[in-house]
Amino acid sequence: MRRDPHRQKGLTRRAAALSGLSALGLAACQRDGARTLLSSDTHPAGYPTVEAVQEMGRLLLERTSGRLGIRVYAGGQLGAERDTLEITTFGGLDLNRVFMSPLNSIEPDTTIPSLPFLFQSKDHMRRALDGAPGRAILDRLEPHGLVGLCYYDSGERSFYNTRQPIYTPADMKGMKIRTPNSDMTVAIINATGANATPMDLGEVYQSLVQGVIDGAENNWPSYESGRHFEAAPYFSLTRHTMTPEVLLMSKARWDKLSSADRDLVMACAQESVPFMRRLWDARVDGARERLLAEGVKENEVTDREAFVKLMQPVYDQFVVTPFQKKLVADIGAMAT
């Protein structure tokens, strides 16, 4: 039988990660009888999600007198999100901070927070995800070996381009807009009248400079860190998606905790959320101020409702079950 080299490479990578995790786990368990929970994050050290999980660990240490803590391996040290997610499902990792998209193939209901124009504002998004709709989505992960602890922000995504401000969908017609390899994001961009162009994030800067693409979409900090503003100075505030990030715990590890420790882990995770959001908001504000000073041209769209109306085919494609339709309705009812 012929072997798939890509699958073999993935298996080798996972085996190496598991070997390293086994050694890390043994070392953690041998420290003065304390239990150190191992956590993965692909964001670098100092990033708001990394800082938030470290804050959660500090709270756990404090409230258990050193019996429970967290060691965060940031910067993708333990592998890409899809690989670490698989390891987390069967207990090789205790905690994992992931973007929402890798969960979509595991549980389709996790696509709902990524729907376009689902949230009217950042405040609406936070209330919905902190409330019953957000918890209902996280609860769908337990049959897959994962316990959803909390949501972290990943920013309001807007369009930026090399040509002109975007005020209405007509301004985007025919533009080649970079998208991650996501069915929903491709559908969103195509629905505006632009042409979705899937591309790795690392290729975007050069593609903007060379005119391979006309624009892309992201949040202020990513727009700054990728230096995309140098080639695409028009930043139009569509705020079309506000997909969150998620902190997960392996159900295998969760089930081994006492009831009191489960409550404690959940409480400390929840308390890390406002901590993360303060850091994130400061990061967004700082990036925006620096880029406006660099000459970036920011504008609000003048016809949000025109964008919203064009998204109906996206909802028809991705909101198909009664549960998903109820989630969308419940989130909509929480808008102010």
Secondary structure, 3 states (H helix, E strand, C coil): CCCCHHHHHHHHHHHHHHHHHHHHHHHHHCCCCCEEEEEEECCCCCCHHHHHHHHHHHHHHHHCCCCEEEEEECCCCCCCHHHHHHHHHCCCCCEEEEECHHHCCCCHHHHHHHCCCCCCCHHHHHHHHHCHHHHHHHHCCHHHCEEEEEEECCCCEEEEECCCCCCCHHHHCCCEEEECCCHHHHHHHHHCCCEEEECCHHHHHHHHHHCCCCEEEECHHHHHHCCHHHCCCEEEEEEEECCCEEEEEEHHHHCCCCHHHHHHHHHHHHHHHHHHHHHHHHHHHHHHHHHHHCCCEEEECCCHHHHHHHCHHHHHHHCCCHHHHHHHHHHHHCCC
